[in-house]
Amino acid sequence: MQRCIRVLFFLSPLLLLIAFGSTGSAQNPYTPTPQFCADPKVSTFCPIIPGNIGDDQALKNGVGYQGLVNRHPQSPAGDVQTPFDNLSWQTFVALNWAAKSESAAPEQGLQSGAARVWQTWARPADVFKGSSVQADCKAARIDDEPVFSFASNGQGKEVAQHEEIIQAATGDPLIDIDGNWTIYERRLNTIEIGYLQAPGGNKQWNLTTAAGQKAFLAASPAQKVNFPDFTTTKSTGAIEIKAAWRVLDLKNHPDDAKRFYVIHALLAVAPDLVKPAGKLCAQVDLGLVAMHIIQKNAPLGNNLLPSWFWTTFEHVDNAPLAAAPCDVTKPTECKLGTVKSNPDLQSCPPLPPDASAPEYSYFTKTLRQLIPPLAVNQPPKASPGGKFYWSRQQPFAANYLKQVGGKAIGTQVARCWKIYETTAELNRQWQDALAKVGSVFSHYMLVSTQWGTTYETQMKLPLDAAPNLLSNTVVETYMQNAYDPNDGFGTGSCVSCHHVATFRKSKVSTDFSFLPGMVQSEQLRRAPLFQSAR
């Protein structure tokens, strides 16, 4: 699925200090050490996708391990998180290496105009075949540019096998400051595809078809899905990616090309998803704003469960930090609550940005002086029938913008959680090194790495992962600090959310992956958090 993608890269010497968390503290002089390549013998960036974390002394020696709660490491022996975070950065860099340029130096591999490695992987629509209504935009395509197809069920609802504007995690869309929908796409590596099409090497159990799933479940009562990890493949495990993009206006904001990874693409929107009805074929420049990566892992040491590594990256300009953000080391002090019973508990008003703050993608700085402050993390109101339509021209979400002070604005977003102290410091070091090789990826940050674990605590929190809660501001905007013990899917924890993934009409686990659910014809996503179920 190789495509030649026109990418805009410019040298950016700016060294970024993240405003989303401290880069250490005066009380804690410990500084984590970056490992720029999965091969410890290589001291610079490399295109190797790691299959496992490096040496983690704290994890191996952990007895009664307490996650990140009250954990301020003073040395590598007590720093359980950094090996996971280094794995995340290694994976992010390797996936964003220029495809078919593995032998190139970082200055070329991370700055070339070719497609990134992950962009050559298949999309769900390539693997899970089904009926859908798609726009025929072949005549509008320029060369072999990437096409984002927003398909429907023929009745004004998106089909989840294709690209989306609806967040699968929260059931609602997100609008940027220019009034355009945020766009989501998924990719999966050949290891995952190979397993889905022939679990255990048996093609009759093809999990991408209803017949194959039926045969798989009928084979044995003890039958279960178990995606490959690095111990099976001798390289990396099964990998799923969800990327988020926003439409850029490079004509009026040319500097965006220096801060975002940019591609030129064709948006093909099904006729019944557009108002007034009719197919939409639009040429746009897209900037990457988030990247969610999950990779199957093997158990290790005393505390790492055989689940997945959960990695989430964002662009540094997405949104401001909340005025009183939650602390991953003190999660019980956060305003946790049941989403449906008390939505007010989900708010985390941001600090008023000053003149030196960046132009955020999802927060309008000019509204900072409003009294009372404008509510953040509130989704747009759906059209009758729970539908969201595209406008025929930009801004594509024109019918769903809020009118504030005579100005039409998009979704105002704030980050509810501070980044963990060692992660923030590690981010600074990776960003510094990426800037030195002229890579635009120096403008991205790791929010955190979540991993499956068990430990003893009396906290009323998801206890199957560290950190307990992890959300991406543009992938899971409306559930950043949501925890409903009665709704496993409605939680701000990647592991807890995916733990409920099962076959349709069956309680048999699909090993943390929702992809086998793609065989169903209807929409595949949760009910929206802040709107009545539809």
N, C-alpha and C positions, 0 to 999 in steps of 0.2 A: 504494500500500500504506500509505496514511495511517492512523495510529491515534492516538486521543487517549489519552495516557499520563498517569496521575496521578504527578507527580514531587514529591518533597519537597526544597525548597531553604530554607536558613536562612542568614542573614548570619553570616559567620565572619571576624572581624578578625585572626585569628591569622596572623602572618607566619611562614612555615615555613623553617627552615634544615635542609637535607637532611643526614641522618646517614650517607648512603650514599656520600659522597665529599667532598673538600674544596671550598670555594667560592672557590678561589684558593689562593695560597701566598705566604709571605713572600718567597720567592726570585723569584717572578714577579708583578710588579705589574700586568701586563696584565689588563684586564677586557673581555670581549666585550660587544658592544652589541646589545640586543634590537631586533628590528623587528616590531612588534606586528601589522602588517597586510601582506598581499602587495602592496598598493599603497603604495609608499614615500611617497606624498604624504599618507597617512593616519597619524596619530601614535598612534592608539589601536586597540583590538581591532576586527576587522571580520569579516563572514561570507564573505569571499572565499577559496575554496580555491585555493592557489597551484598553478600548473602546473609551476613550475621554481624553482630557487634564485635568489637575488639575486646581486649582484656578488660574485664569489669570486676575489680577486686571486691567492691562493696556488694555486688550481686552474689558472687560466689560465697562470700563469708557471711552474708546476711542471715541472721537468726532473729525471728520476731521482727522482720523488717517492717518499717512504718511508712513506706511510700515516701513522698516528698514532704509530708506533714512535719513541721518544726525541724526540717532538715536543712542545715546550712553547712555544707561540707567544708572541712578545713584542710583536706588533703585528698589525693586520688583514692586512698583507701576508704574514704567515706563518701566519695562522689559517684553515686550509682547512675546518674543521669547523663553525664557527658559522653560515655561510649555510645549511648543510644542517639544522642544529638549529633555526634560525629557521623554515625551511620546515616542519619537523615540528610545531612549536608553532602556527604559523599554521594548519596543516591540522587539528590537534586542536581548536583553538578554533572554527574555521569549521564543522567537522563536528558539534560539540556546541552550535552555535547553535540557538535555538528554530526549528523548521521553519516556513516561511512568515512569518518575522518578520525578513527581511533588512534592513528599514529601521529596526528597533528599535535603540535605544542599547544598548551593552554591558550596562548595569545591568539591562535587561529581557531582551535576547537571550540572556544567559548565566545567567539566573535564572528564566526563565519556566517554568511547569508543563507546557508543550507538549512534544510529541515532539521529540527532537533530529533534525537533518537526516539523519544516517546511519540513524536508526531508521525512516525512511520508504523506505529503499532495499529492494530485493528480497533475499530469502534464496535460497541455492542451490536449496532445494526448490521455489521458485517458478519457477525457470529450467530445472532438470534434472528432468523428470518421470520417475517410476519407481514400482515397486511397493514398498510397505512397509506394515507393520502399525502403526497409530496408535491412540491412545486417543481415544475419543469423549467429550470433556469439554465439549461445547457447553452442556449444562444447568448446568454449574458456573461458566460465564464471567460475570463482572460487567461489564455494559455492553460497551465495545469494548476492554477491557484487552488487552495483548499476551499471546499464547499461545506458550509454548515447548514444542514437540512433540518428544519423545524417541521416535523410531520404531525399529522392529526389523525384522529379516529373518524374523521368526516363529520363530526358534530361539534367542532369548536374546542376540542380538548387535545392537548399535546400527547403524543405517544412517546413513552419514556425510552424506547430503544434508540431514539435519535437525539439530536441536540435539544437543549431545553432552555426555557427562561424560568421555570419553576424549580425551586430548591427541593431536591428529593428529601432532604432532612427535615425541612420545616413546612413544606407544602405551599410556600408563597414565593413570589418573585422579588427581585431587588432592583431598584432604579438608581442609576448614578447621578452625579450632580448636573449632568447635561441632559437628563431626562430620557436616557436610553436604558433598555433592559440589560441586565447583566446576563451573559451567555455562558452556559455550562456544557461541557463535553466530557466524555469518558473514553478511556483507552485501556487495553489489557494486553499483557505480554503473551508471547507464544507458549510459555510454560502453562499459563492459566488456560489458554484456549485448548491446548493439547489435552489437559485433564478434563475440561468440560466436555469435549467431544468423545473422549474414551477413558472414563475413570478406570484405573487399574488395567488399562490397555484394552478394555472391552468396548468396542464400538456400538454394541447393542444397548449400552447404558448411556448413550449420548444425552447429556444433560441440557443440550440446547434445543431439544424437541420434547413435546409432551409424551410421545411414545417411549422415548429413551428414558425419561424420568420414571414413567410407570414401570418399565422393566427393571430399572435400578432399585426402586423401592420394593418390588416384588421378589427380588433375588434372595433376600434374607431379612429377617426382623432386625438383625443387628447391623444392617447396612447403613453406612454413614459417609458423608462427603468428607474428604480429607485432601485438601489441595497440597501439592508438593512444596517442600521447603528445601533449603540448600543441602541438607544431608541426602536428599534423594537426587537432586539435579547436579550436585557437585559445583554449583555456581550460585544462582540466586533462586529465590522462591517465586511462587505465583505473585504477580503484581497487578493491582488495579490503580488507575489514576482518574481523578476528576479535576479538570482544569476550569478556571473561571476567567472570562475575558470581559473587557468593557470597550465600547466603541470610542475611538479617539478622534479628535478634530486636529489633525496635524497641520492643517493650513493656518488656523488661528493660534494653535499652541504647538509650534514646532519643537519646543524643548521636551515635549513628552517623548519624542523619539530617542532622547538621551537617557530617559529614566525608566522606560518600559521595554520589555521584550515585545516587539511589534511584528505582526504579520498582516499582509493584505489578503482579504478573503471575500468570498461571495456568500451572502446570506440568502437562503432559499426558504421562504415561509409559505406553508400550505395556504390555499385560498381562504378556508374557513377560519383561519387564525388571524386574519387581517380584517380591519374595518375602515372603510367599506370593503366588502368581500372582494377578493381577487388576489392572485398570487403576487408575492413580493420578492423581487430579485434585486438585491442591493449590494453594491461594492463598498466595502468599508475597510478601515484600518483598525485592527484589534490589538489592545494592549493586555498582556497577561497580568491578572490581579491576584490570582491565588492558584495553588496547586496542592491537592490532597493526594497523598501516596500511601497505599497500604501494601505490605509485603508479608507473605506467610513466613513465620519463623518457627524454628525448632526449639524445644525446651532447653534451658541451659542453667546450670547451677541449682540453687535451692528455690528460687522464686519466679523465674521466667516461665510463664505458661505457654503451651503450644497453641498460640492464637495467631496474631499478626503484629507487625510493627505498624504503628499509625503515625504518619508524618504529615504535618500541615504547614505550608509556607504561604506567606502573603507579601504583597508589595508594601513597602514601608509607608506609602502615602495613602493607604486605604481609608483609615479613620483615626480619630484622636482617642487617647486613653480616657477612661472615665475619671471623674473627679475623685471618686473614692473606689478605686478598682479592687476587685477581690484578689487575695493573695493565695497562691497555690500551697504555701506552707501553712496557711490558716484557713482552710476551706470552710470550716464550720462557722466562721465569722461572716461569711458571705451571705447575702440575702437569698437563700435558697427557698423555693416554694413550689407549690403545685401550679403549673401553668394555667390550667383551666379554672382553678378556684380563685386565683388572685394574680392577674396579669401584672399588677403594679410591682410585684416583687421582681419582675424581669428587667426593670428599668435600671440604667446605670448612666446618669447624665454626665456628659463630658466636661472637662475643664475648658473654659473659654480660650480658644486659640489666640495667641498673640501674633504680632505682625511677622515674627520670624517663623511661624508654623508653616508647613507646606500647604499647597493647594490640594486638599484631600479629594479623593475620588468619590467618597460617600459621606461627606459632611461639608456643608456650605459655610465657610468662615464668616461671611457677612451677616450671618444670623446669630453670631455669638453674643450680641448685646440684647437679645430679646428678653423681655421680662413679662411673664415667666418664661424660662427657657423652652425651646421647642422640644417635644418628646422625641426620643431617639429609639431606634430598633423597633419601629412600628411599620408593618407591611402596608402596601397600597390596598385600597378597598377594591374587591373584585366586582366585575360586571354581573348582572343577573345570571344565575346558573353557575356562579363560581368561576367565570371565565375571564381571561386576560387577553386582550387583542393587541396586535401590532398596528400602529399607524402606518400609512403608506409611505411616509417619509420621516426623516428625523425631525424632532426626537421621537423615537419609536414607541415610547410609553407616554405619549402626550396626553392621552385621556385619563391618566392615573396620577398626574402630578398634583401636589398640594399648592394652594395659593397662599403665600405668606408675604405680607407687606407689598402686594402687587407683583410678586415674583413667583414664578412656577418652579417648584423645587422637587427633587427626587427624594429618595429615602435617606433620612439622617441617621448615621450609624456611629456608635461608640464602642470601643473595646472594653469589655467588662472585667477582664482578668489581666493582671500584670504578668509579664513574662518572667519565668523563674530566673533567679540571679545568675546561675552558671550558664543557662541558655543564652541570656542577654549578652554576657561577656563573650561567649563563644561566637555569637552572631557578629559582634564587632570585629573579631579577628578574621572570620571568614570573609566578611564584607570588605575589610581592609585589603586582604590578599586578592580578592576578585577585582577590586578597583585597580590594583597595581598591574593586572594583566589586561586592563581595558574592557572588562566584561560588564554589560548592563545588568547582569545578575547580582552585582554588588548592591542593587537597590531592592533586594528581596530579603526577607527574614524568616527564620524558623520560629513559629509560634511555640511549638513543643513537639516532643515525640512521646506518644502514649504506648504503653506496652502491657500485656496481660500479666497480672501478678496477684498473689493473695497475701494478706497480712492481717494481723490481729489489731482491731480497733473497735471502739464503740460508736464511731461516727455514723450518722445517718446519711451515708453517701454510697455511690457505686463503689464496691470494694474489689472489683475485678481488674483494676487498672491503676497505673501511676503515670502522670498525675490523675487524680480522681475525675476531674472534669477538663475537657479540652474541646474548644470550638473555634471555627474559623469565621471571621466577621463577615465574609462575603459568600461563604458556602453554607453556614448555619447561623445566619444573622440573628434570628429571632429566638434562639434557644441557648444562648451563650452560658447562662447560669441557671438553666432550667433543670430541675430534678423532680420527677414525679415517680415515686416508688411503685405506683400502680400502672405505669405506662413505660415499659422498657425502651420503647422507641422514642419516647418524648423526653430524652435526657441529654444533657450537654456532655456526654461521654461517648466517644467513638466506639469503644469496646462494648459498652452496655447497649448502645443502639444496635450495633450489628449482631450482638449475641442473640437477638430475637429472630434472625433470619432463618426461615424454614421453607420447606416445599409448600406450594399452594395446597390447601386443604389437608395439611399434614403437619405434625409437630416435629418431624425429623429435621434436624439441623442441616443447614447448607454451609456449615463451617464459616460463619461470619460474613458470607457473601450474599448479597441480594440479587446477583446476576441470574441465578437459575430461575428466579421469578419472572424473567423476561419472556418466558414462553407463554405467559398469559396475554390475552389480547387486550385487556382493559388497561387503564392507566395504572402505572406502578409507582405509587408514592403515598406518603402518609396524608392524613387530613391536616389542613392548615392549623397552626397553633392558635392564631388569634382571630380566626374567622370560623363561622359555623361550618360544620362538616359538609362537604359537597361531593 
